[in-house]
Amino acid sequence: MTSTEFRIGGDLGVRRLGFGAMRLSTDPGPARAGALAVARRAVELGVTLIDTAHLYGGGANEELLAEALHPYPDDLLITTKVGVARTGPGGEWKLDGRPALLRDQVDQALRRLRVERIELLQLHRIDPATPLADQVGTLRDLRTEGKIGRIGLSEVTVDELGRAREIVDIASVQNRYSLLDREYEPVLAACEAAGIAFLPWRPVAWGEAGATAGIAAVAAELDATPTQVALAWLLGHSPVLLPIPGTARIDHLEENVAAERLELTPAHLERLDRLHEAG
C-alpha cells in the first residue's frame, strides 16, 4: 500500500497530499469568504501541508491563510517562497535573489503568517543575476538565526540542486511535474536518492486528447475522476512526491483529497506510464 506520509528533512511529518493556495482569492467580499472556507476545509479534511508564496498577491495569500487558520494546528505546515519581487524597471515582478531582499521577504512572511519560524522556506526561483552561493547562503544564515527551519528550492536542475547542497542541506524541491509532464524526471531521481521531498506544482495537466482519453478510461474502471487518477499516479510513482493541487472550490478540494484513497494496480500504473511514453 502506498504510504500517505513523508518526513520532510527527515523529521517534519506531513501527509503527502497537500494543498496549493495560489488560486485562493484575496479580494474582499464573497470571493474572500469562499477562499477562507476552502483553506479551513482543507485542514478539516486532514491536509497538513499548504503551499503559498510572497508572489501570490505580494504576501496577501500568506495573510489570507493566517486569517483562516491561525492559531495553527500543531501538525500543520505552511510553506512559503521568496525570491520574486516587484523590482523590475517599471515595478513589475522579476526574479530577485539579493540577500537583503530575501531577508526582507522572510521577515514579511513571519509577520504575515504570525509565526516565529517558517518550518520550510523555499527559494521561488534561482536569480541568475545573483550568485547561487549568496542566495542559498542567505537562507542558511536565516536558518542559523532561527527564522527558518528547513530550506527548499523551486524550478531547479540536477546541477543546481547539487551545487546548492554543497552549501546547505536542501529539504525540498518544487518543480513542475505531472503524469504527462515529466521533464524533471532526473531531478525527481536525484531527490529520491537523497531523500528530498519533491513538491510537484501543476500536478494535474492534461496533454493530447488521446492521452486524456487514456486517463479517463482508467478513471471509469475505478469509478474515479481523471484528476484523482493523475494524483494517485503521483503518489504511487515515487515515495518522495508530495502533490500540492490547488483549487478555489470546496468540491474540487474534496475530490483531490479523496485521491489519496484511490489504489492503482500495477497494470493501471503500467498503462498510465505508457501514455507518457507515447507522448
N, C-alpha and C positions, 0 to 999 in steps of 0.2 A: 504494500500500500504506500502511496506517495506521502511523504512527510508534509505536514501542514505548517511546520515551524522551522525557523532558522535563527541562528545566533550571529548577529552582525558583530564583526570584530572578535568573534569567539565567545562573547559574553552577554550581548544585548539581545534577548529573545523577543522575536516578533512572529506573528502569523504571516506566512509567506504572501498571501493575497492581500495587498494593501489598497490604498485609495489615493489617486492623484487629484489634488484640489484645484488645479488650474482652471477648470471650467466653472467653478462656483462664482456667481455674480457678486460683486461688491457694491453694486448700485443700490441706492436707497429704495425703500418700498417693498412691494411683494417679491421681487426677484431676490432681494437680500434675505428676506424672511425664508424663502424657499431654500436658499443656499445654506442658511443656518440649520434648517431642518435636515438637509441631506447630510451635513457633517455630523450632526448628532445621531442620525440613524446609522451612519457607518459605525460609530462606536457601539451603539446598541447591538449591532449585528456581530460584534466581536472583532472588528478591524483594529489592529494595534499599530499599523504603520501608515502614516499620512504624509504625503509629499507636497511641499509648497516651494516658493522661491521669492526672492526680492523682486524679480522681474514681473511676477504676477501682480500687476497693479501698483508697482513701486512700493511693495510692502503691504498693500491693502488686503491681500489674500491672507497674509500672516495675521493681521488684526482680526479678520473675519473668523479665522479658526480659534483665536483666543476668545473672542466673544462667544462663540458657540460652545467651546469645550473646557475653558478654564473655570475652576481648577481641574487639571487633567487627571484622568485615572492613572494609577501607578504604572500600568503596563502599556500606556500609550506613548509611542514615539512619533513626534512631529519633526521631520527632517526638512531643512530649508537649504536654499542655494544662494550663493553670492558670486559676483564677478561680471555682472552685466549692469550697466548704469546709463543714465541719460547724460552722457558726457561727450556725445558727438558734436560736431561743429554747430549744428542747428538745434542742439538739445535732444537729438534722437538717441535711441538705445544703441549701445555698442558694447563690445567686449572690453572690459576694463579690469585688469588684474593687478593694478598698482597696490602695493602693500597698504598705503593709507586708506584707499577706497575699500579694500577688503575688510580692514579693521572697522571702518565706519559702518559698513553694511552689517557686520556681525553684531556690533553694538545696537544698531537699529532693530535687528531681529530679536535680540534678547529683550528689548523693551516691548516690542510689539507682541511677541509671543508670551510675555510676562514670565520669563524663566531666568534662572541664574546661569544655566549652562545649556547649550544646544548639544544634545547627545550625539547627533550625526549631522555634520555640516558638510555640504558638497560644493565644490567649485563648479559653477554652472557651465563654463567653458574655459579652456586654456586661452589666455590672451596672447596672441603671437607677438605683440609689441612689448611684452614684459617677460623677462627671463622666467622660465618654469621654476627655477630654484627660488626666486623671490616670491612667487605666488604660493607654492606649496610650503616654503619655509615660513611664510607669514601665518599660514594655518597651523603649522607645527608650533609656532610660538604662542598662538592663541590657545592651543590645546595645553601647552605647558602652564599658561596663565589660568587655566581652569574655565575658560569661556566656551571651549569645545570639548566634547568627549571623544569623538571619532571623526575621521576625515574621509570624504569621498570625492570622486571625480565624475565628470559627465562628458560624454561625447569624446572619448579618448581612444587612441590606437594602442596596440600592444606595446609599441616602443615608448609612447608617452607614459603609459602605466608603469612600465619597468623603470623609467627614469625617475618618476615620482616616488616609487617605492624605495629608491636608493636614498631618498631624503627623509621620508616619514612612512609609517605604516598606513596603508590605504585599506579602509574597511568596506568600501562600496564603490561600484561603478554604475552610472546611469547612462546607458546608451540606447539608441533606437533599436528595437528588436521585436520581431513577431514571427508567427508561423511562416508567413510569406515574405518576410523581410529579414534575412539572416546575414546581412553584410558583415556584422560584427561577431560572427561565429568564432574567429580567432581570439577576440577579446574575451568572449564567454569562456573559451577553453582555458585562457590564462587565469581567469577568475576561479574557475573550478580547481585548477592546480594549486592555487594559493588560498582557497577557502574564502574568497572575497565575494560579498553579496553583489549580484547583478540585478539592478532595478530597470527592467525594460520599459522605456516610455514609448507611447503609441503601441501598446501590446496587442491591439486588435486592429489590423489594417488589411483590407481586402485587396487582392490583386485582380487578375483577369477573371472574366466571368466563369471560365471553366474551373479555375481553382476555387472560386467561391462556391460553385455548384458541388465540388467535391467535399468541401467542409459542410455544406448544407446536408449532403447525403448522410454523413456520419452523425450529424445532429439529429436528423429524422430517426435514425436507428436507435438513438439513445434517448429520444423524447426530450431533447435539449435544444438550445438555440445555437446558431453558429458562433456567437460571441462566447458562450460558455465552452464550446468545444475548443476555440482558439486559446482561451485562458487555461483550460485543463491541459491542453497540449504543453503550454509553457511550464506548468507545474510538474508535468511528467518528464519533460525533456531534460531538465538539469536541476539538481537539488539546490543550486545557488541562485536560481531565478526567483525573484520576488516581484511579480507583476503589480503595477500600480494603475489600473484602469481608472479613468476619470469620467464623471458624469455630473449633470446638474439635476438629474431626476431620481427620485427615490425608487421607482420601479426598476430602472436600469441598474441602480446600485444593488438592489436585492438580487436581481438576475446575475450580476457579476459575482457577488459573494457566494451565491449558490454553486458557482462553477467549481468551488473547492471540493464539493462532494461528488463531482462527476468523475467516474472511473473509466478511463480509456483502456481498452485491451491492447495487448501487443500488436494485434492485427490492425486496430484502429490507428495506433501510432505509426505503423509502417505505411498505411495508406496516406496519412496526413504528411508524412515526410516525403512521400513521392510527389505530392503536389508542389512542394518547393523545388525538388529536383527537376520536375518537368518545366517549372517556370524559368 
